[in-house]
């Protein structure tokens, strides 16, 4: 029983994290989000 559960977790856990990584990467590189990330990158340089 444990071996089946471990095999399932290793296989589908890897698939889950690869899909999650692809979604995060697509979100970060989506052209629509460029202005938002450019603004966020300048926050430490602002003098409020």
DSSP file (Angstrom, degrees, kcal/mol; ACC not computed):
  #  RESIDUE AA STRUCTURE BP1 BP2  ACC     N-H-->O    O-->H-N    N-H-->O    O-->H-N    TCO  KAPPA ALPHA  PHI   PSI    X-CA   Y-CA   Z-CA
    1    1 A X     >        0   0    0      0, 0.0     4,-2.2     0, 0.0     5,-0.2   0.000 360.0 360.0 360.0 -47.1    0.0    0.0    0.0
    2    2 A X  H  >  +     0   0    0      1,-0.2     4,-2.8     2,-0.2     5,-0.2   0.894 360.0  53.4 -62.7 -39.8    2.8    2.5    1.0
    3    3 A X  H  > S+     0   0    0      1,-0.2     4,-2.4     2,-0.2    -1,-0.2   0.899 109.2  48.3 -65.2 -39.3    4.7    1.7   -2.2
    4    4 A X  H  > S+     0   0    0      2,-0.2     4,-2.5     1,-0.2    -1,-0.2   0.917 113.3  47.6 -64.5 -43.0    1.7    2.4   -4.4
    5    5 A X  H  X S+     0   0    0     -4,-2.2     4,-2.5     2,-0.2    -2,-0.2   0.905 112.5  49.0 -64.9 -41.9    1.0    5.7   -2.6
    6    6 A X  H  X S+     0   0    0     -4,-2.8     4,-2.3     2,-0.2    -2,-0.2   0.903 112.0  48.7 -65.1 -41.3    4.6    6.8   -2.8
    7    7 A X  H  X S+     0   0    0     -4,-2.4     4,-2.4    -5,-0.2     5,-0.2   0.911 112.0  49.3 -64.8 -42.5    4.7    6.0   -6.5
    8    8 A X  H  X>S+     0   0    0     -4,-2.5     4,-2.5     1,-0.2     5,-0.5   0.933 112.4  47.8 -61.3 -46.3    1.5    7.9   -7.1
    9    9 A X  H  X5S+     0   0    0     -4,-2.5     4,-1.5     1,-0.2     5,-0.3   0.886 113.0  48.2 -64.5 -39.6    2.8   10.9   -5.2
   10   10 A X  H  X5S+     0   0    0     -4,-2.3     4,-1.3     3,-0.2    -1,-0.2   0.926 117.9  40.1 -67.7 -44.1    6.2   10.9   -7.0
   11   11 A X  H  X5S+     0   0    0     -4,-2.4     4,-1.8    -5,-0.2    -2,-0.2   0.978 125.1  32.9 -70.4 -57.3    4.6   10.6  -10.5
   12   12 A X  H  X5S+     0   0    0     -4,-2.5     4,-2.6    -5,-0.2    -3,-0.2   0.777 114.6  59.4 -76.9 -25.8    1.6   13.0  -10.1
   13   13 A X  H  X<S+     0   0    0     -4,-1.5     4,-2.3    -5,-0.5    -1,-0.2   0.917 107.4  47.3 -64.6 -41.9    3.4   15.3   -7.8
   14   14 A X  H  X S+     0   0    0     -4,-1.3     4,-2.2    -5,-0.3    -2,-0.2   0.927 112.5  48.7 -63.5 -45.5    6.0   15.9  -10.4
   15   15 A X  H  X S+     0   0    0     -4,-1.8     4,-2.3     1,-0.2     5,-0.2   0.918 111.0  51.7 -60.2 -43.9    3.3   16.5  -13.1
   16   16 A X  H  X S+     0   0    0     -4,-2.6     4,-2.5     1,-0.2    -2,-0.2   0.920 111.7  45.3 -59.4 -46.6    1.5   18.9  -10.7
   17   17 A X  H  X S+     0   0    0     -4,-2.3     4,-2.4     2,-0.2    -1,-0.2   0.832 111.0  52.8 -71.4 -31.6    4.6   21.0  -10.1
   18   18 A X  H  X S+     0   0    0     -4,-2.2     4,-2.2     2,-0.2    -1,-0.2   0.922 112.4  45.4 -66.5 -43.2    5.6   21.1  -13.8
   19   19 A X  H  X S+     0   0    0     -4,-2.3     4,-2.1     2,-0.2    -2,-0.2   0.921 113.2  50.0 -65.1 -43.6    2.2   22.3  -14.7
   20   20 A X  H  X S+     0   0    0     -4,-2.5     4,-2.4     1,-0.2    -2,-0.2   0.910 110.5  50.2 -60.9 -43.0    2.2   24.8  -11.8
   21   21 A X  H  X S+     0   0    0     -4,-2.4     4,-2.6     1,-0.2    -1,-0.2   0.905 109.5  51.2 -61.7 -42.5    5.7   26.1  -12.9
   22   22 A X  H  X S+     0   0    0     -4,-2.2     4,-2.3     2,-0.2    -1,-0.2   0.883 110.4  49.2 -64.1 -38.2    4.4   26.5  -16.5
   23   23 A X  H  X S+     0   0    0     -4,-2.1     4,-2.4     2,-0.2    -2,-0.2   0.929 112.7  46.4 -66.6 -45.4    1.4   28.5  -15.3
   24   24 A X  H  X S+     0   0    0     -4,-2.4     4,-2.4     2,-0.2    -2,-0.2   0.908 113.3  49.8 -64.2 -41.4    3.6   30.8  -13.1
   25   25 A X  H  X S+     0   0    0     -4,-2.6     4,-1.9     2,-0.2    -1,-0.2   0.915 110.8  49.1 -63.5 -43.4    6.1   31.3  -16.0
   26   26 A X  H  X S+     0   0    0     -4,-2.3     4,-0.9     1,-0.2    -2,-0.2   0.904 111.6  49.9 -63.2 -40.7    3.4   32.1  -18.4
   27   27 A X  H >< S+     0   0    0     -4,-2.4     3,-0.5     1,-0.2    -2,-0.2   0.919 111.8  47.9 -63.0 -43.3    1.9   34.6  -16.0
   28   28 A X  H 3< S+     0   0    0     -4,-2.4    -1,-0.2     1,-0.2    -2,-0.2   0.817 118.2  40.1 -69.3 -30.1    5.3   36.3  -15.4
   29   29 A X  H 3< S+     0   0    0     -4,-1.9    -1,-0.2    -5,-0.2    -2,-0.2   0.436  82.1 122.7-100.1   0.1    6.1   36.5  -19.1
   30   30 A X    X<  -     0   0    0     -4,-0.9     3,-1.7    -3,-0.5     4,-0.3  -0.449  64.1-134.8 -64.9 128.9    2.6   37.5  -20.4
   31   31 A X  G >  S+     0   0    0      1,-0.3     3,-1.4    -2,-0.2     4,-0.4   0.811 101.6  63.8 -57.3 -31.7    2.9   40.9  -22.2
   32   32 A X  G 3  S+     0   0    0      1,-0.3     4,-0.3     2,-0.1     3,-0.3   0.783 102.0  50.6 -63.0 -27.4   -0.2   42.3  -20.5
   33   33 A X  G <> S+     0   0    0     -3,-1.7     4,-2.1    -6,-0.2    -1,-0.3   0.426  81.6  96.3 -91.6   0.4    1.6   42.1  -17.1
   34   34 A X  H <> S+     0   0    0     -3,-1.4     4,-2.5    -4,-0.3     5,-0.2   0.914  83.5  48.3 -59.9 -46.1    4.8   43.9  -18.2
   35   35 A X  H  > S+     0   0    0     -4,-0.4     4,-2.5    -3,-0.3    -1,-0.2   0.901 110.5  52.3 -62.7 -40.4    3.8   47.3  -16.9
   36   36 A X  H  > S+     0   0    0     -4,-0.3     4,-2.1     1,-0.2    -1,-0.2   0.916 113.1  43.4 -61.7 -43.9    2.8   45.9  -13.6
   37   37 A X  H  X S+     0   0    0     -4,-2.1     4,-1.8     2,-0.2    -1,-0.2   0.852 111.7  53.6 -73.5 -33.8    6.1   44.1  -13.1
   38   38 A X  H  X S+     0   0    0     -4,-2.5     4,-0.7    -5,-0.2    -2,-0.2   0.924 111.0  46.9 -63.9 -43.0    8.1   47.2  -14.3
   39   39 A X  H >< S+     0   0    0     -4,-2.5     3,-0.9     1,-0.2     4,-0.4   0.910 111.6  50.9 -63.6 -42.1    6.3   49.3  -11.8
   40   40 A X  H >< S+     0   0    0     -4,-2.1     3,-1.0     1,-0.2     4,-0.3   0.827 103.7  59.0 -66.0 -31.5    6.9   46.8   -9.0
   41   41 A X  H 3< S+     0   0    0     -4,-1.8     3,-0.2     1,-0.2    -1,-0.2   0.724 104.3  51.7 -71.7 -18.9   10.6   46.6   -9.8
   42   42 A X  T XX S+     0   0    0     -3,-0.9     3,-1.1    -4,-0.7     4,-0.6   0.477  80.4  96.0 -95.3  -2.7   10.9   50.4   -9.2
   43   43 A X  G X4 S+     0   0    0     -3,-1.0     3,-1.2    -4,-0.4    -1,-0.2   0.893  80.6  53.9 -56.9 -44.4    9.3   50.3   -5.7
   44   44 A X  G 34 S+     0   0    0     -4,-0.3    -1,-0.3    -3,-0.2    -2,-0.1   0.748 107.3  53.0 -64.5 -19.8   12.6   50.1   -3.8
   45   45 A X  G <4 S+     0   0    0     -3,-1.1    -1,-0.2    -4,-0.1    -2,-0.2   0.556  85.2 106.9 -92.0  -8.4   13.9   53.2   -5.6
   46   46 A X    <<  -     0   0    0     -3,-1.2     2,-0.7    -4,-0.6    -3,-0.0  -0.434  57.8-151.5 -72.9 143.5   11.0   55.4   -4.8
   47   47 A X              0   0    0     -2,-0.1    -1,-0.1     1,-0.1    -2,-0.1  -0.865 360.0 360.0-115.4  96.4   11.4   58.2   -2.3
   48   48 A X              0   0    0     -2,-0.7    -1,-0.1     0, 0.0    -2,-0.0   0.457 360.0 360.0 -86.3 360.0    8.0   58.7   -0.7
